[in-house]
Amino acid sequence: MKTVLITGSSGFVGGYLRKELENNGYKVIGTDLHGGGAEHIMDVTNAEHVNRIIKKIKPDYLVHLAGFASVKASFDNPELCYKVNVGGTKNILDAIMHHKLFNMRILIISSADVYDASSNKKLTEKSPVKASSPYGKSRIDQEKLVKTYKKLNWIISRSFPHIGPGQPKGYVTADFASQIAEINLNTVKPHIVKTGSLENIRDFTDVRDTVVAYRLLLEKANAHEIYNVSSGRELSIREILNILTGFSNFPLIVQEDPEKVRKHDIKYSVGDNLKLINSVGWSCKYEIQQTIKDIYKWWLNQNG
């Protein structure tokens, strides 16, 4: 049985990825800074700690999910963002090199935030990169770092936003769904839903589809390649809100919250996923309406 090590295994994506891998015959070992059900507590910024865990487990595969994930928070703490996303990745790759684990398949999770999204065109893996946030810069520099490890068997996923049941607040669909669920369960008055900008266009993938893509990349992708993981579907934030408001028992007042409007927000970010589809045979199984409905039901159960 092949072993997969997942860093950041107790996060939103980690739980879904563990289930996907175990259902396909893999042994999964997780590490996480906060524990949360992971087999090992590990701080990726601690080189000695990382080295010890890699030496102990020596997995066949590694998925590096652990990272500083908030664009908004990266403006407040760019040093920590860089330390986690770039320094943490370096510690992992250095440990793999040190123990000469050259056959290990390594999936590095990067982000669509590396792209220069000013063209309003679908983004391919060859599209220009340009950071619009400290988070985006950390991902660009992370990718540059990974490419220097020519002896290692790495793949990079540029992941576009992935959503689903269990995603915490701080992400747009979870924020909307949690507010509307609370209004319907508790008849909170007034029936106000606070939003940021609603006109931005995004590419959302169900997390349950995303983790299938990650498994297929581990199994089939060419080493030293970058792949967009995206649905390829355009959707405005307003359309997401409209789907969710359709579940409400009450008329809702939509109110823009200045604190939720980001000065450096990307207006259009949609990925071209043909390379992923053609390389590993992946496809989306979940329609966006079903994903959003499942998210809303999850928040009803949390608040009920």
TORNU-798030 format. One line per 2 residues: number of its first residue (from 1); for each residue x, z, y of N, C-alpha, C. Coordinates in pm, whole numbers, plus 50000, padded with zeros to 5 digits. Example, Ala and Ser with C-alpha at 12.3 -4.5 7.8 and 13.67 -1.06 7.14 Angstrom:
TORNU-798030
1> 51319,50780,49431,51230,50780,49550,51320,50780,49670 ~ 51285,50708,49775,51367,50714,49894,51290,50787,50003
end
This chain:
TORNU-798030
1> 50085,50000,49880,50000,50000,50000,50088,50000,50125 ~ 50064,49906,50215,50142,49895,50338,50101,50005,50437
3> 50199,50055,50510,50174,50161,50606,50178,50107,50748 ~ 50079,50146,50828,50074,50108,50970,50082,50236,51053
5> 50177,50239,51144,50188,50348,51240,50120,50305,51370 ~ 50026,50386,51417,49958,50359,51544,49998,50466,51643
7> 50060,50427,51754,50084,50523,51862,49959,50527,51949 ~ 49927,50645,52000,49803,50658,52077,49680,50644,51990
9> 49689,50695,51869,49583,50671,51769,49453,50745,51796 ~ 49458,50848,51882,49336,50926,51908,49257,50875,52028
11> 49305,50767,52089,49233,50710,52201,49115,50626,52158 ~ 49047,50569,52256,48927,50489,52231,48951,50378,52131
13> 49054,50299,52150,49082,50186,52061,49139,50235,51928 ~ 49220,50341,51932,49287,50388,51813,49194,50422,51698
15> 49082,50485,51728,48986,50520,51624,48927,50398,51555 ~ 48894,50297,51635,48840,50173,51579,48946,50099,51499
17> 49069,50099,51548,49176,50029,51478,49207,50096,51344 ~ 49207,50227,51344,49231,50300,51218,49127,50259,51114
19> 49001,50259,51153,48893,50224,51060,48909,50081,51009 ~ 48940,49988,51099,48957,49847,51061,49071,49832,50960
21> 49182,49898,50984,49297,49886,50895,49271,49952,50760 ~ 49214,50071,50763,49186,50141,50636,49085,50063,50552
23> 48988,50001,50617,48889,49921,50545,48951,49796,50482 ~ 49071,49761,50528,49138,49644,50474,49261,49680,50390
25> 49264,49804,50343,49361,49842,50242,49494,49896,50292 ~ 49502,49931,50419,49626,49984,50474,49623,50138,50477
27> 49740,50196,50465,49757,50339,50493,49791,50352,50641 ~ 49716,50434,50712,49735,50449,50857,49789,50587,50887
29> 49894,50591,50968,49949,50716,51020,49945,50707,51172 ~ 49887,50807,51235,49871,50804,51379,49958,50906,51450
31> 50001,50869,51571,50066,50964,51659,49991,50965,51791 ~ 49990,51080,51855,49921,51089,51984,49978,51209,52061
33> 49985,51194,52190,50037,51302,52274,49949,51427,52265 ~ 49818,51406,52248,49723,51518,52252,49673,51559,52113
35> 49730,51505,52009,49683,51540,51875,49555,51466,51844 ~ 49442,51536,51854,49312,51472,51840,49290,51402,51708
37> 49339,51458,51599,49319,51397,51468,49436,51313,51422 ~ 49534,51290,51507,49654,51215,51467,49738,51298,51371
39> 49807,51230,51282,49892,51300,51186,50014,51365,51253 ~ 50058,51307,51364,50176,51360,51434,50151,51363,51585
41> 50191,51471,51649,50192,51476,51795,50324,51413,51840 ~ 50313,51315,51930,50434,51247,51976,50420,51207,52122
43> 50521,51238,52200,50530,51196,52340,50625,51077,52343 ~ 50572,50959,52376,50656,50839,52371,50768,50843,52474
45> 50757,50929,52576,50864,50938,52677,50979,51027,52630 ~ 50963,51090,52515,51068,51176,52459,51142,51099,52350
47> 51260,51044,52386,51333,50955,52295,51369,51023,52162 ~ 51412,51148,52170,51451,51220,52048,51332,51239,51955
49> 51218,51271,52014,51096,51292,51935,51053,51161,51870 ~ 51055,51054,51946,51017,50923,51892,51109,50883,51778
51> 51238,50902,51797,51336,50866,51695,51312,50942,51565 ~ 51278,51068,51578,51254,51150,51459,51131,51102,51381
53> 51025,51068,51452,50902,51023,51386,50923,50888,51318 ~ 50989,50794,51387,51015,50662,51329,51101,50675,51204
55> 51202,50760,51209,51290,50781,51093,51212,50838,50975 ~ 51121,50928,51004,51045,50993,50897,50947,50898,50830
57> 50877,50818,50909,50768,50736,50856,50816,50600,50806 ~ 50904,50535,50882,50952,50400,50850,50838,50309,50803
59> 50743,50284,50891,50625,50207,50852,50656,50059,50832 ~ 50564,49990,50765,50575,49844,50752,50530,49774,50880
61> 50434,49836,50948,50379,49780,51071,50369,49891,51176 ~ 50375,49850,51302,50354,49946,51411,50269,49881,51518
63> 50166,49952,51563,50085,49907,51677,50104,50007,51789 ~ 50159,49958,51900,50191,50048,52011,50075,50048,52113
65> 49980,50139,52089,49864,50155,52177,49889,50257,52288 ~ 49978,50352,52263,49999,50461,52359,50046,50403,52493
67> 49980,50446,52600,50020,50395,52730,49942,50458,52843 ~ 49989,50432,52962,49921,50471,53085,49824,50357,53115
69> 49693,50384,53106,49595,50275,53101,49513,50255,53227 ~ 49523,50343,53324,49434,50336,53440,49499,50263,53556
71> 49439,50151,53596,49488,50078,53713,49475,50165,53837 ~ 49360,50227,53852,49335,50311,53970,49435,50424,53980
73> 49459,50495,53870,49551,50609,53871,49696,50566,53891 ~ 49726,50440,53860,49864,50394,53875,49907,50391,54022
75> 49813,50375,54114,49848,50378,54256,49886,50520,54299 ~ 49826,50620,54234,49854,50759,54268,49982,50809,54201
77> 50016,50752,54086,50132,50801,54011,50208,50685,53946 ~ 50266,50596,54028,50335,50479,53972,50456,50515,53887
79> 50523,50627,53920,50643,50665,53842,50606,50700,53698 ~ 50498,50778,53682,50457,50814,53547,50409,50691,53470
81> 50336,50604,53538,50288,50480,53476,50405,50401,53419 ~ 50510,50386,53498,50627,50310,53457,50702,50381,53343
83> 50713,50513,53357,50784,50591,53256,50718,50580,53119 ~ 50585,50583,53117,50512,50575,52991,50515,50433,52934
85> 50477,50336,53018,50458,50200,52967,50589,50126,52939 ~ 50689,50148,53023,50818,50081,53003,50915,50172,52926
87> 50934,50293,52976,51026,50386,52910,50980,50422,52770 ~ 50850,50444,52753,50798,50478,52621,50818,50366,52520
89> 50794,50243,52566,50815,50127,52479,50962,50114,52441 ~ 51050,50135,52537,51195,50130,52509,51235,50232,52404
91> 51181,50352,52414,51215,50456,52316,51173,50415,52175 ~ 51057,50354,52163,51009,50311,52031,51097,50199,51976
93> 51124,50099,52056,51204,49986,52009,51349,50027,51981 ~ 51402,50117,52063,51537,50168,52037,51544,50241,51903
95> 51440,50319,51872,51438,50393,51746,51431,50296,51627 ~ 51351,50192,51641,51341,50093,51534,51475,50022,51514
97> 51541,49988,51624,51674,49926,51615,51774,50021,51550 ~ 51771,50147,51592,51868,50245,51544,51861,50261,51392
99> 51739,50255,51340,51722,50273,51196,51718,50140,51121 ~ 51750,50031,51194,51765,49897,51134,51639,49853,51057
101> 51524,49879,51118,51396,49842,51055,51355,49702,51103 ~ 51439,49604,51070,51423,49470,51126,51305,49394,51067
103> 51253,49438,50955,51140,49371,50892,51005,49427,50939 ~ 51008,49537,51011,50883,49596,51058,50812,49500,51155
105> 50683,49479,51134,50602,49398,51226,50551,49490,51337 ~ 50577,49453,51462,50548,49539,51576,50451,49467,51670
107> 50336,49527,51693,50239,49471,51789,50240,49557,51915 ~ 50284,49496,52024,50288,49564,52154,50165,49525,52232
109> 50089,49625,52277,49966,49598,52352,49998,49596,52501 ~ 49990,49476,52559,50005,49460,52703,49866,49437,52762
111> 49859,49370,52875,49731,49364,52947,49716,49234,53024 ~ 49592,49194,53045,49561,49080,53131,49600,49106,53276
113> 49627,49231,53310,49665,49263,53448,49804,49211,53484 ~ 49874,49151,53390,50002,49089,53423,49983,48957,53498
115> 49865,48897,53485,49845,48761,53537,49823,48757,53688 ~ 49866,48647,53747,49827,48611,53883,49688,48550,53872
117> 49587,48629,53905,49448,48587,53884,49385,48531,54011 ~ 49465,48466,54094,49413,48417,54222,49356,48276,54213
119> 49368,48210,54097,49331,48069,54088,49185,48046,54049 ~ 49115,48149,54002,48978,48135,53953,48969,48035,53838
121> 49074,48026,53757,49075,47944,53637,49101,48033,53517 ~ 49056,47986,53400,49085,48061,53278,49235,48074,53261
123> 49276,48192,53219,49418,48225,53208,49468,48199,53068 ~ 49573,48118,53057,49639,48095,52929,49768,48177,52926
125> 49827,48182,52810,49952,48256,52794,50064,48199,52882 ~ 50047,48076,52930,50147,48012,53015,50115,48026,53165
127> 50004,48090,53198,49968,48111,53338,50070,48200,53406 ~ 50090,48183,53538,50187,48266,53610,50150,48414,53605
129> 50252,48498,53608,50229,48643,53614,50260,48692,53754 ~ 50183,48791,53797,50202,48851,53929,50125,48981,53935
131> 50194,49089,53958,50130,49220,53955,50050,49245,54083 ~ 49930,49298,54067,49850,49340,54183,49834,49491,54187
133> 49907,49562,54099,49900,49709,54092,50027,49759,54025 ~ 50060,49887,54045,50172,49944,53969,50151,49932,53819
135> 50025,49942,53775,49995,49924,53633,50035,49785,53586 ~ 49992,49682,53662,50027,49545,53626,50177,49524,53622
137> 50248,49582,53720,50394,49569,53722,50457,49634,53599 ~ 50403,49749,53560,50460,49817,53442,50442,49733,53317
139> 50332,49660,53307,50309,49575,53191,50399,49451,53193 ~ 50420,49395,53311,50513,49282,53323,50654,49324,53280
141> 50697,49439,53330,50832,49487,53297,50841,49530,53150 ~ 50730,49580,53097,50726,49613,52954,50750,49486,52871
143> 50683,49378,52907,50699,49253,52832,50842,49200,52843 ~ 50900,49207,52964,51039,49163,52982,51132,49243,52893
145> 51109,49372,52886,51190,49459,52801,51179,49419,52655 ~ 51056,49401,52607,51034,49368,52466,51109,49241,52428
147> 51110,49144,52516,51173,49014,52487,51324,49025,52468 ~ 51385,49135,52513,51529,49152,52496,51565,49198,52355
149> 51466,49242,52277,51492,49291,52141,51477,49174,52043 ~ 51575,49086,52045,51564,48960,51971,51572,48979,51820
151> 51627,49089,51776,51639,49113,51631,51511,49172,51571 ~ 51420,49218,51657,51299,49284,51607,51184,49185,51594
153> 51092,49220,51506,50982,49132,51467,50856,49168,51547 ~ 50860,49139,51677,50752,49183,51766,50655,49070,51802
155> 50534,49112,51839,50428,49025,51891,50368,49100,52010 ~ 50328,49026,52113,50265,49089,52230,50121,49042,52242
157> 50030,49137,52256,49890,49107,52286,49865,49132,52434 ~ 49823,49029,52506,49773,49049,52642,49622,49070,52631
159> 49583,49194,52631,49444,49229,52602,49362,49233,52730 ~ 49252,49159,52728,49154,49164,52835,49061,49284,52810
161> 48977,49322,52906,48899,49444,52889,48818,49446,52759 ~ 48829,49556,52686,48751,49573,52565,48662,49696,52581
163> 48539,49681,52538,48437,49783,52562,48363,49812,52432 ~ 48296,49929,52429,48219,49962,52310,48175,50107,52312
165> 48096,50147,52213,48051,50285,52203,48170,50381,52195 ~ 48163,50488,52273,48269,50589,52271,48372,50574,52379
167> 48367,50465,52456,48462,50452,52566,48430,50556,52673 ~ 48531,50626,52723,48504,50734,52820,48469,50681,52958
169> 48419,50769,53041,48393,50734,53179,48524,50693,53248 ~ 48510,50616,53354,48627,50562,53421,48640,50413,53398
171> 48555,50361,53310,48547,50217,53283,48404,50172,53313 ~ 48391,50050,53361,48268,50011,53429,48143,50022,53341
173> 48147,49970,53218,48027,49975,53136,47991,50119,53098 ~ 48092,50199,53069,48067,50340,53036,48011,50414,53156
175> 48063,50385,53274,48012,50451,53395,47866,50417,53420 ~ 47832,50289,53412,47693,50248,53433,47602,50306,53326
177> 47641,50292,53200,47556,50335,53089,47533,50486,53092 ~ 47637,50562,53125,47622,50708,53127,47526,50752,53237
179> 47534,50686,53353,47444,50721,53464,47299,50690,53430 ~ 47275,50574,53372,47138,50532,53341,47081,50616,53227
181> 47164,50649,53128,47118,50735,53019,47078,50872,53071 ~ 47157,50926,53164,47126,51058,53220,46996,51053,53300
183> 46974,50948,53374,46850,50934,53450,46730,50931,53357 ~ 46740,50857,53249,46627,50842,53157,46601,50966,53073
185> 46706,51038,53039,46687,51158,52957,46642,51278,53039 ~ 46698,51290,53158,46675,51411,53237,46588,51387,53360
187> 46538,51265,53368,46459,51223,53487,46525,51272,53616 ~ 46657,51247,53624,46733,51283,53743,46677,51206,53862
189> 46657,51276,53973,46608,51210,54094,46703,51237,54210 ~ 46719,51142,54300,46664,51006,54294,46734,50924,54187
191> 46671,50814,54149,46723,50731,54040,46829,50634,54094 ~ 46944,50690,54129,47051,50613,54192,47162,50586,54091
193> 47205,50461,54084,47323,50423,54006,47432,50384,54105 ~ 47543,50456,54101,47653,50429,54193,47750,50329,54129
195> 47790,50231,54208,47874,50124,54156,47991,50095,54249 ~ 48087,50020,54197,48188,49957,54280,48142,49816,54311
197> 48236,49725,54330,48200,49586,54358,48132,49524,54237 ~ 48024,49452,54261,47947,49392,54152,47974,49243,54134
199> 48050,49184,54223,48068,49038,54221,48189,48994,54140 ~ 48276,49086,54101,48395,49048,54025,48356,48991,53888
201> 48432,48892,53844,48408,48828,53716,48513,48876,53616 ~ 48466,48915,53499,48555,48967,53396,48527,48902,53260
203> 48617,48929,53168,48610,48880,53030,48610,49004,52942 ~ 48492,49038,52887,48478,49159,52807,48467,49123,52659
205> 48540,49197,52577,48534,49181,52432,48492,49313,52369 ~ 48407,49306,52269,48370,49427,52195,48495,49482,52127
207> 48516,49612,52140,48636,49674,52081,48642,49652,51930 ~ 48526,49636,51867,48524,49613,51723,48576,49474,51688
209> 48562,49379,51780,48625,49249,51764,48774,49254,51800 ~ 48805,49332,51902,48945,49344,51946,49034,49396,51834
211> 48990,49498,51762,49077,49555,51658,49092,49461,51539 ~ 48993,49375,51516,49011,49271,51414,49122,49176,51457
213> 49122,49141,51585,49230,49055,51638,49366,49121,51618 ~ 49374,49250,51644,49502,49321,51627,49548,49316,51482
215> 49456,49337,51389,49494,49332,51247,49543,49191,51210 ~ 49472,49090,51254,49510,48952,51220,49643,48915,51284
217> 49670,48964,51404,49799,48938,51467,49912,49001,51385 ~ 49890,49123,51339,49991,49187,51254,50018,49105,51127
219> 49912,49053,51069,49923,48985,50940,49974,48841,50951 ~ 49932,48770,51057,49949,48625,51058,50025,48565,51176
221> 50037,48639,51285,50091,48578,51407,50241,48550,51393 ~ 50286,48451,51469,50429,48422,51474,50501,48527,51557
223> 50616,48570,51508,50694,48669,51582,50744,48609,51713 ~ 50767,48698,51810,50819,48662,51942,50723,48571,52020
225> 50593,48592,51996,50491,48516,52067,50397,48611,52141 ~ 50335,48558,52246,50236,48632,52325,50099,48569,52302
227> 49998,48653,52283,49863,48606,52257,49763,48676,52348 ~ 49677,48598,52413,49561,48659,52480,49464,48709,52375
229> 49415,48831,52392,49303,48879,52312,49186,48893,52408 ~ 49096,48797,52400,48986,48790,52496,48869,48717,52431
231> 48752,48735,52490,48633,48666,52440,48623,48524,52493 ~ 48687,48499,52609,48674,48369,52675,48544,48352,52750
233> 48463,48459,52760,48332,48452,52826,48339,48511,52966 ~ 48280,48440,53060,48270,48491,53197,48148,48580,53211
235> 48167,48693,53277,48055,48784,53302,48081,48862,53429 ~ 47987,48859,53520,48005,48938,53642,47967,49083,53614
237> 48021,49172,53694,47986,49314,53682,47837,49332,53709 ~ 47782,49252,53798,47638,49259,53827,47556,49226,53702
239> 47601,49128,53624,47527,49093,53502,47528,49208,53402 ~ 47639,49278,53392,47644,49396,53304,47543,49500,53350
241> 47541,49525,53481,47446,49622,53536,47303,49579,53509 ~ 47274,49450,53524,47138,49401,53502,47094,49421,53358
243> 47185,49401,53263,47150,49425,53122,47117,49572,53100 ~ 47198,49658,53158,47178,49802,53139,47052,49853,53209
245> 47025,49804,53328,46905,49850,53399,46779,49809,53324 ~ 46790,49705,53240,46675,49664,53159,46636,49768,53056
247> 46724,49864,53028,46693,49971,52933,46629,50092,53001 ~ 46620,50091,53132,46574,50209,53205,46422,50220,53205
249> 46374,50344,53196,46230,50370,53205,46183,50382,53350 ~ 46278,50382,53443,46245,50403,53583,46306,50292,53669
251> 46243,50259,53780,46310,50171,53876,46435,50239,53929 ~ 46543,50163,53941,46671,50221,53980,46715,50171,54116
253> 46779,50259,54190,46838,50223,54319,46988,50204,54297 ~ 47038,50085,54324,47180,50055,54309,47248,50081,54442
255> 47352,50165,54439,47418,50207,54562,47570,50194,54545 ~ 47632,50116,54634,47778,50100,54627,47846,50227,54675
257> 47940,50274,54594,48017,50394,54626,48154,50351,54675 ~ 48188,50380,54800,48318,50336,54854,48436,50383,54770
259> 48423,50497,54703,48534,50548,54621,48556,50464,54495 ~ 48453,50387,54456,48463,50303,54336,48508,50160,54369
261> 48516,50129,54497,48560,49995,54538,48712,49996,54553 ~ 48779,49912,54477,48925,49909,54478,48973,49802,54576
263> 49062,49842,54662,49116,49751,54763,49186,49631,54699 ~ 49254,49655,54587,49333,49549,54524,49263,49492,54400
265> 49132,49502,54395,49058,49455,54279,49076,49305,54258 ~ 49094,49266,54133,49102,49124,54096,48960,49068,54092
267> 48940,48955,54157,48806,48898,54167,48764,48822,54042 ~ 48860,48755,53979,48828,48670,53863,48938,48685,53758
269> 48900,48724,53638,48997,48738,53529,48928,48706,53397 ~ 48950,48585,53348,48891,48538,53222,49000,48472,53140
271> 49006,48505,53013,49115,48458,52928,49080,48338,52843 ~ 49176,48251,52825,49168,48142,52727,49220,48198,52595
273> 49136,48195,52491,49175,48257,52363,49205,48155,52253 ~ 49227,48028,52289,49245,47925,52187,49369,47948,52102
275> 49475,48000,52162,49597,48025,52085,49570,48129,51976 ~ 49499,48234,52011,49463,48338,51913,49377,48280,51802
277> 49274,48205,51839,49181,48148,51741,49254,48053,51646 ~ 49335,47964,51703,49403,47864,51621,49514,47923,51535
279> 49575,48033,51581,49689,48090,51509,49647,48181,51394 ~ 49543,48260,51415,49509,48361,51314,49365,48352,51263
281> 49286,48258,51318,49150,48239,51268,49050,48343,51313 ~ 49076,48405,51428,48987,48511,51480,48869,48451,51553
283> 48758,48523,51556,48644,48485,51640,48565,48610,51676 ~ 48493,48602,51787,48405,48713,51828,48283,48718,51738
285> 48249,48836,51691,48128,48855,51611,48014,48917,51693 ~ 48050,48994,51796,47950,49069,51872,47913,48995,52001
287> 47784,48974,52021,47734,48922,52149,47738,49034,52252 ~ 47762,48998,52377,47779,49100,52481,47654,49186,52498
289> 47536,49127,52479,47412,49205,52493,47405,49316,52388 ~ 47449,49285,52266,47449,49386,52160,47550,49495,52189
291> 47668,49455,52237,47771,49553,52270,47720,49651,52375 ~ 47660,49597,52481,47613,49683,52590,47499,49773,52544
293> 47413,49720,52458,47304,49802,52402,47361,49918,52319 ~ 47463,49890,52240,47525,49995,52158,47592,50101,52246
295> 47654,50057,52356,47716,50152,52450,47610,50243,52509 ~ 47498,50185,52551,47390,50264,52611,47334,50364,52510
297> 47312,50321,52386,47261,50412,52283,47357,50528,52260 ~ 47488,50498,52263,47586,50603,52243,47576,50708,52354
299> 47559,50664,52478,47548,50760,52588,47416,50837,52583 ~ 47310,50776,52533,47185,50850,52513,47208,50966,52417
301> 47282,50940,52310,47309,51045,52211,47400,51154,52265 ~ 47492,51117,52357,47581,51218,52417,47505,51309,52511
303> 47410,51253,52583,47337,51330,52684,47213,51397,52630 ~ 47169,51354,52512,47044,51405,52459,47055,51544,52397
end
